[in-house]
Amino acid sequence: MQDTSYKEQVAHAFDQSSSTYDRLGVQFFGPMGRRLVDIAEPAVGERVLDIGCGRGACLFPAAEKVGPKGRVHGIDIAPGMIDEARKEAVGRGLRNVVLEVMDAESPTFPPRSFDLVMGSYSVIFLPDAVSALARYAAILDDAGRIAFTSPEFRAGTFPFLPPEFTPLIPRALLEHLPEQWRPEALVRRFNSWLERAEDLRQALERCGYTSVDVIDEPVRMTALSSEAWVEWSHTQGMRLLWQHLPEAQRTELRERLIEGLDELSDDNGALAIDVPVRFVTARVAR
Ligand SMILES: C[S@@+](CC[C@H](N)C(=O)[O-])C[C@H]1O[C@@H](n2cnc3c(N)ncnc32)[C@H](O)[C@@H]1O
C-alpha cells in the first residue's frame, strides 16, 4: 500500500464528511475531547497545538482554558474540517485560535513553539505516528507535554469500536474489503505499538518523552437512535470501511447494525454505550 494514497483517502474521507461530522445526534468526540482537555490541563496563557483537530472537539475547550493570552493552533489534513472549525471560531468570536491545513506528520513549526500538543483520535491515522511524536517533542518547549487519545485495542474485538459491536459485524462481511482496508491490517501495519501500554511507553520514551501515563477510561457514547449511530458512523473513520464495502455488503451491514443496536437501545430508542478509550500523557525529557 502506498502511504500517500492511504493518506489522500483519509483526507478525502474526512473532507467529505466535514459538514456533518459530529453533528448527527451522536455524542462521542465532544465528551472525549473535553475529557482529554481535563486530563491535559492547559493553563492560562499556554500555547497549544491540536493535531487532527477536526471540528474542534478538544480545540475549543482548550481555547477556553488558555484564555485570550494563550493560543490554540489547530491543524488537520482535511480542508473541510479546517473550514468548519474556522467558522465555529469566528462564530464564538475567538481570537486565540489559529487553524491551518497541515499534515500532522510534517508539522512546520519552529523548535519550542508549544507548551502542549494534543490529539484526540487522530494519532491512529498517522502511518508513521512514532516519527510524528518525535517531531512534536522538538516543537514542544522544555518540559512541554503531549496528550492524546486512541482506541483501546482488545483482542477479539473489532478495532476502533466498543465490544458491543463485535457480534454485530460479521467477520465474513469484512472479507469483502480490499485486504489493505481491513481494520486489523491497518492497525497491524501502522499502529500496533499503540496496543500494549508497555510498547507505547517505550515508543514515547524513545521519542524523547518521560513521565508517560496511560489511562484506560471509558467514554460514554450516546446516540438518539440506532439509525443515527449508523449515519454518524459514515462521518468518522468508519467511513473508510463503508466506502470500500461493495453495495450488497453495505446494505447488509447497515441492516445488521440497526437490528443489533435496537436490541441495546432504551424504550425511547436511544443508545448509551461505554467506549473503551486510552488517554496518554507524557512530558518532554528536557
Ligand atoms: C476521528 S477524527 C478526530 C477529530 C477531532 N480531533 C475530534 O476529536 O473530533 C480524525 C481527524 O484526524 C485528521 N487526520 C487524519 N490524518 C491526518 C494527518 N496526516 N494530518 C492531519 N490530520 C489528519 C482527519 O482529517 C480527522 O479530522
PDBQT file of the ligand as one rigid body, heavy atoms in Angstrom, charges set to zero:
ROOT
HETATM    1  C1  LIG A 301     -11.599  10.890  14.187  1.00  0.00    +0.000 C 
HETATM    2  S1  LIG A 301     -11.199  12.489  13.629  1.00  0.00    +0.000 S 
HETATM    3  C2  LIG A 301     -10.897  13.326  15.183  1.00  0.00    +0.000 C 
HETATM    4  C3  LIG A 301     -11.059  14.829  15.028  1.00  0.00    +0.000 C 
HETATM    5  C4  LIG A 301     -11.047  15.592  16.339  1.00  0.00    +0.000 C 
HETATM    6  N1  LIG A 301      -9.764  15.500  16.989  1.00  0.00    +0.000 N 
HETATM    7  C5  LIG A 301     -12.161  15.115  17.236  1.00  0.00    +0.000 C 
HETATM    8  O1  LIG A 301     -11.852  14.572  18.296  1.00  0.00    +0.000 OA
HETATM    9  O2  LIG A 301     -13.325  15.271  16.854  1.00  0.00    +0.000 OA
HETATM   10  C6  LIG A 301      -9.563  12.313  12.975  1.00  0.00    +0.000 C 
HETATM   11  C7  LIG A 301      -9.052  13.599  12.334  1.00  0.00    +0.000 C 
HETATM   12  O3  LIG A 301      -7.671  13.417  12.008  1.00  0.00    +0.000 OA
HETATM   13  C8  LIG A 301      -7.434  14.056  10.763  1.00  0.00    +0.000 C 
HETATM   14  N2  LIG A 301      -6.228  13.486  10.162  1.00  0.00    +0.000 N 
HETATM   15  C9  LIG A 301      -6.047  12.237   9.693  1.00  0.00    +0.000 A 
HETATM   16  N3  LIG A 301      -4.792  12.108   9.193  1.00  0.00    +0.000 NA
HETATM   17  C10 LIG A 301      -4.180  13.301   9.373  1.00  0.00    +0.000 A 
HETATM   18  C11 LIG A 301      -2.887  13.801   9.065  1.00  0.00    +0.000 A 
HETATM   19  N4  LIG A 301      -1.950  13.046   8.451  1.00  0.00    +0.000 N 
HETATM   20  N5  LIG A 301      -2.595  15.087   9.383  1.00  0.00    +0.000 NA
HETATM   21  C12 LIG A 301      -3.532  15.880   9.989  1.00  0.00    +0.000 A 
HETATM   22  N6  LIG A 301      -4.767  15.464  10.276  1.00  0.00    +0.000 NA
HETATM   23  C13 LIG A 301      -5.094  14.187   9.997  1.00  0.00    +0.000 A 
HETATM   24  C14 LIG A 301      -8.707  13.784   9.977  1.00  0.00    +0.000 C 
HETATM   25  O4  LIG A 301      -8.852  14.637   8.863  1.00  0.00    +0.000 OA
HETATM   26  C15 LIG A 301      -9.777  13.976  11.056  1.00  0.00    +0.000 C 
HETATM   27  O5  LIG A 301     -10.226  15.297  11.126  1.00  0.00    +0.000 OA
ENDROOT
TORSDOF 0
